[in-house]
Amino acid sequence: MTSLQPTQLLNTEERINQAVALLKAGECVALPTETVYGLAADASNSDAVAKIFAAKGRPTNHPLIVHIPELSHVHHWAKNVNKAAITLAEAFWPGPLTLILNAKDNLNSPVTGGLNSIGLRVPAHPQFLAVLKQLNTGLAAPSANRYKQLSPINTAHVMRDLNGRISAVLEGGQCDVGIESTIVDATTEQLRILRPGPISAADILQKTGLNVTTPLSHNEAVPGNVKAHYQPHAPATLINSADFPSVLSKTPHLQTHYLIYSTKAEQQLLANHISPQYITKLSACPVEYAKNIYKTLHHIDETTPMNIYIEKPPVSSKWGAVNDRLSRATTVFAG
């Protein structure tokens, strides 16, 4: 790709107008969402969208989510939108829910990855919405990081991965949710969660009365559905807390970091003389854990550990999104 000047950090009072001007000019700008920072480009400009794939190193047959300013814009991008999809949008937009819909005929945009469907959502972050409303169009915006790397939840994370590869980053503080949106296939009335996220099947049922299935696995081409993804630079291993003694007997203590959530694991590590500087404990609440998992892994990565061992969280619907991300970011301890 063509080399760029150092990426601008847009942090003045004019930052929204600056971002809009760059996006109108066909440039890529990293924007804050409530989930993670997204790498945005005008979804109707094929050349601009191509810059997203180039900056991330992302295969062009991987579809991108298009962010729109409001529900009425769905019909600019999708056709045959069913009642269930509208009900979901009215209940959860703006918010961390992406709907997979039937793409309009002759859409002629690389955002679909060559598929007959398109992912759409209305983000909840006020600055992203302000940019969208000024542009009055859709913005393709996958996570603002190199392909398969940790998703960014602040501007420093974006700069670490993409400085010099994109035009600008819009300062918007730390993302509130911390992991990517739930993706629901709404191309038919048989709703399916294709990527677990902040909004669960139980949330959808409670708020809308709609039943949504969550397949254990699937081969649908949607963002995030590759085996290796969301990865720190250091090798990361997912481990049951009961296996910590085995790890501790085999692994050098120095330069190995442990990411845990339970008091039991913390006690085991300290009893084996693991320095507290190599132990990070996250919340046992899945919402708080999800909010901080990427931030924590970024911080651990900055210490250049040799290995990262991550205590496996509970297996339940409440932990579904966290377990999905960790399963792709790690290998599983084999004993």
N, C-alpha and C positions, 0 to 999 in steps of 0.2 A: 504494500500500500504506500501511497505518497506520504512522506514524512511531514508532520505538522509542527508548528511552533508549540511551545509548552502550553498545556491546557489552561484556559482562563478559569479562575474561581470568581463566579459572579456573586458578590456579597454586598453590593451597595443598594441604595433605595431604588435604583433603576434596573435591578437585576431581572425582574419579570420582562420588562421591555427589551432588555439585551438578549434574553433567551429567545423571545419571540422573533426578534430580528434574525438571529442566527438560524433558527429553525426554518424561517421563511426563505433563507438563502440556501437551504439544502444541507445544512450542517447537522452534526450530531451533538446533542447536549444532554448530559446526565441530569435528571430531575428527581427530586425526592417524591416518593409515594409513602403511604402509610405502611407499606409492607417492606420493600427494600428500594434502594435507588435504581431507577430505570434509565437505560440509554435510549434517548428519544430521538426520533426523526419523523418527518412528515410521511405518514403512511400512504399518501397518494402520490408521492414522489419516489419512483423506483430507484433512481440514482442515490437519493438520500438514504433509503432503506438499505441499499447495498453497502453503504458505509458502516452500518451497524454490524453486519456480518463480518466485514473486513476488520473492524476495530476489535471485535470480540474473538475473532478466529473461529466463528460459529459456522457449521455447515449450512449451506443455503436451502437445504430441504427440510430444515427445522422451522416450523411456523413460529411467528411472533404474535404476541398479544397486542391488539390495537386498543389504545385508551381513548375514550370519547368523552365529550363534555357533559352529555346528558342522555337520558334514555331515548329521546326522539331521534338521535343520530344513529341508532341501531339500524334503521332502514336504509341508511346510506351505504351500509356494508353487507347486510344480511337480507335473505329472502325467506319467505315462509316461516316467519317467527311465530312459534306456537304460544298458546295461552300460558303454559307452564313457565316458559322462558320469561314472559312479561311479568308474571307473578314474582319470580325470583328477583328480577331486576328492580321491581318496585319495592321489594322488601329489603334488599341488601345493597343497592347502589345509592349514593357513592359508598364504596367499601371493597373489601378484599375478596371479591367473587368474580371470577372470569367465566363467561358463558361461551361454550362452543356452539356456534350456529351455522346454518347453511349459508355459504358465501353467495353474494349476488353473482349472477351470470356475467361473464366478461369483466370481472373485477380487475384483472391484469395488474396484480400487485404481488411482489415477492413475499409479502407478509403471510400469505397462506402456505408457503412452503410447497406449492404445487397441489394442495388439497382442494377439495370442494367445500371446505368448512373454514370458519374464521373464529378466532377468539376475541371477545370484546369485554371491556369492563370500564366503569366510571370510577376513577380513583378518588379517595377521600382527602388526600393532602391538599390544603388550600392553595399552595403555590403551583402545584401541577394543574389544578383546576383553573387557576387564573390564566396560566399559559394556554390551556386548551380553549378557554372561552374567548380569548383574544384571537386565536388562530381560527376558531370555528371549524375545526376539522379533526381527524383522528391522528394520534401519534403512536407509532410502533415503539414499544419500549420494553425489551427484555432487561434482565438485571444488568447493571452497569459494571461488569467485570469481564475478565477473559473467560473464554468458554471452559466450563467444568470447574472453575475456581469458586472460592467462597463468595457468596453474595454480599454486597456492600450495604451497610446501614448508616453510613455517614460519608461526608465528602473526602475525608482522609483515606478511607478504604477505596473510593473510586480513583483518587489520584495515584495511589500506590499501584493500581493495576493498569490504568488507562492514560496516565499523563503523557502527552505528546501524541496520543492516538485519536483524540477527539477534540473538538473545539473548546468546550466549556463544561463546567459543572455549576449548577445552581445551588447555592447554599440554602439548605432547608432544615438544618438540625438533624437529630437522630430520628430514625424511623420508629414509629410507635409499636407496630406489630412485630416486625423483626424477621418474619419469614414470608415466603411468596403466597400469593392468593390461592384460594381453593379454585380448582377448575372443574366445572360441571358440563358434561355433554348434554345439551338441550336441543340437539338436532331433531329428536323425536320426543314423544311424551314419556318415554322410558328414561328417566333421568339417571345419570351415572356420575359419580365423582371420579374423575380421571387423575387428579392430583389432590391429595389431602392438603388442607390448609387451615386458616384461622376459623373458617365457617364449616362446621361439621354437618353430617347428615341429620343429627339430632337437632341442631340449631335450625336447619331448614324445615324439618317436620314441625317443630314447635312454633315457628313464626309463620309458616305458610300452609301447613297441613299436607305438603307434598312429600311423598316417599322417594328417597334417593338411594340407590344401591351403590356400594363401594366394592368393586371387584378387587380380589386379593392381588391380581396382576393383570396387565393388559398390554397390548402392542400398539395402542393408538399413538400417533405422532402428535404429542402435545408437549409444551415446554416442561422441561424437568424429567421427562420419562426416558432417561438413559441410565444405564447401570452405574456408571461412575459420574458423579456430579457433586457440586457444593463442597469441593475438597480443599482442605488446607494444604500448604506446601509440604509439611512434615507428614510422614506416614501415620495414619490414624487407624486405631483398632478398636472395635466395639467389643465389650467384655462384660459378662455377668459378674456381679459383685462377688459371687462365690468363688470365682476363678482368680481373684486378686492375689491370694497367696501363691498360686502357681506362677503368675507373672512376676511377682516380686522375687521369687527364687531364681528366675532365669534372666532378668533384665537389669542391666546396670542402672543404678539409681540416678546418676547424674545425666542431665540433658534429656530426661524422660518426664513428660508432664502428664498428670492425671486429672481428668475432668469428671467429676462425680456429682451426684445429687443426694445420696443417702448418708445418714450419720454412720451407718455400719461401715461403709466403704472408707469414710474419713478416719474412723477409729482404727481400721486395719492398716491403712497407710501410715498413720502416725506411729502406731505400735511397731512398725517395721522401719522406723527412723527415716521415713521420707520427709524431707524438709517441706514445711508449709509453702515455701515459694514455688514448689512444683505441684501443688494441689490447688485446684479451683473447684469450688462447690457452687453449683447452680441451684435454683429453687426446685423443690419437689412439686410445685404447681406447674402443670404443663403450659399454661399461658405465659407465665413469667419465664419459664425455661426457654420457650420459643422466642420470646422477645430478646433474650440475651445470648442465644447460642452462637450466632454468627459473630457478634461483637467479641465474645469471649475467645472464639477460635482465632479470629484475627489477632487479638492481643497475644495469645499463646504463640502463634506463628512468628510474631515479631521477636520472640526470645530465641528463635532458631533451635527448637528442641530436636533431638534425634528421633523421638517417637512421641505420639500422643495416645494414651489409653483412655477410652471414654466408657464410663459405666452405662450399661444398657438400661434405658428407662423401662417402666412397666409396659406391657403389651395390652393396650385398651384403646377404645375409640377416642378417648380424650387425648391420648398421646400419639394418635395416628400420624399427624403432620410431622411431629418431631422425629418419630421413628422412620418415617419415609425419608427425611433429609439425611439422618444419620446412616441409614442403610446404604445410601449412595455415596456418602462422604468417607466411608470406612471399609475396612475388611473386618471379617468376624474372627475373633480369637479361636484358634483350633485346638488349644490345649497343649 
